[in-house]
Amino acid sequence: MIKILGRANSVNVQKVMWCAAELGVDVERIDIGGAFGGNDTDEFRVMNPNGSIPVLIDGDFVLWESNAIVRYLCDHYGSKSWKLRSVRDVGLAGQWMDWYLTSMHPPMTTLFWQLIRTEARMRDKEQINLAIARSTELWGVLDQHLAARNFILGDEPSMADIPLGSSAYRWHSMNFDRPDLPNVKTWWNRLVERQAYSDNVMIPIT
Ligand SMILES: N[C@@H](CCC(=O)N[C@@H](CS)C(=O)NCC(=O)O)C(=O)O
């Protein structure tokens, strides 16, 4: 059985677990990282020299980087819209997945650390406001894209929805004044209805 090393409250682990659940792939998740530790041992660093989670173990194959793991799972185990068949869809999925990592993840990480991991009296309002402004701009780009689509690549969910969809739970659940982005909200509500999403992503943000 495939093993995923990583604690359940990591957004990067959630991507992978949500993806595996959508594909119907049986996964054993092992609590590693954060308070559980275990990601700074020699044994772990042989698998991932970065000491970060998630790590996938599929037989004798080891893979780190959550987006790479999502792609591997979909390519290897996916069917229907989860397995991309057109070169253009592969390109577009890569575009949105990379955009999430390089553009959206940084301000969303600032919001998470400031609003969830930092005591109220220690929070940096300027950092928070800058992160809200930047992520609003980016979610706005996705909002326009979703005006004409149910999911990021079209009518059906795909790997392209996984990174942004995982982050969308935090965007809609953390405590701050959110702008109204109706298409992002409608898309997110479609994700919320999916058992695989609610089981693996919609857990307390800690
Ligand atoms: N780009 C990497 C980032 C991995 C990463 O930074 N993971 C965090 C958790 S979200 C981590 O390992 N933190 C240390 C820990 O949990 O102990 C990925 O997407 O997999």
The ligand as an SDF file (V2000), in Angstrom:
LIG
                    3D

 20 19  0  0  0  0  0  0  0  0999 V2000
    7.1520   22.7080   -1.6170 N   0  0  0  0  0  0  0  0  0  0  0  0
    7.0340   21.6550   -0.6440 C   0  0  0  0  0  0  0  0  0  0  0  0
    6.8960   22.2880    0.7350 C   0  0  0  0  0  0  0  0  0  0  0  0
    6.9590   21.2620    1.8200 C   0  0  0  0  0  0  0  0  0  0  0  0
    6.8380   21.9130    3.1870 C   0  0  0  0  0  0  0  0  0  0  0  0
    7.3370   23.0230    3.4140 O   0  0  0  0  0  0  0  0  0  0  0  0
    6.1750   21.2100    4.0950 N   0  0  0  0  0  0  0  0  0  0  0  0
    6.0150   21.7270    5.4490 C   0  0  0  0  0  0  0  0  0  0  0  0
    4.6110   21.4030    5.9660 C   0  0  0  0  0  0  0  0  0  0  0  0
    3.3510   22.2390    5.0500 S   0  0  0  0  0  0  0  0  0  0  0  0
    7.0000   21.0440    6.3690 C   0  0  0  0  0  0  0  0  0  0  0  0
    7.6010   20.0430    6.0220 O   0  0  0  0  0  0  0  0  0  0  0  0
    7.1720   21.6140    7.5550 N   0  0  0  0  0  0  0  0  0  0  0  0
    8.0250   21.0470    8.5790 C   0  0  0  0  0  0  0  0  0  0  0  0
    7.2680   20.1980    9.5420 C   0  0  0  0  0  0  0  0  0  0  0  0
    6.0580   19.9640    9.3770 O   0  0  0  0  0  0  0  0  0  0  0  0
    7.8980   19.7540   10.5010 O   0  0  0  0  0  0  0  0  0  0  0  0
    5.8000   20.7840   -1.0040 C   0  0  0  0  0  0  0  0  0  0  0  0
    4.8780   21.3260   -1.6340 O   0  0  0  0  0  0  0  0  0  0  0  0
    5.7760   19.5930   -0.6730 O   0  0  0  0  0  0  0  0  0  0  0  0
  1  2  1  0
  2  3  1  0
  2 18  1  0
  3  4  1  0
  4  5  1  0
  5  6  2  0
  5  7  1  0
  7  8  1  0
  8  9  1  0
  8 11  1  0
  9 10  1  0
 11 12  2  0
 11 13  1  0
 13 14  1  0
 14 15  1  0
 15 16  2  0
 15 17  1  0
 18 19  2  0
 18 20  1  0
M  END
$$$$
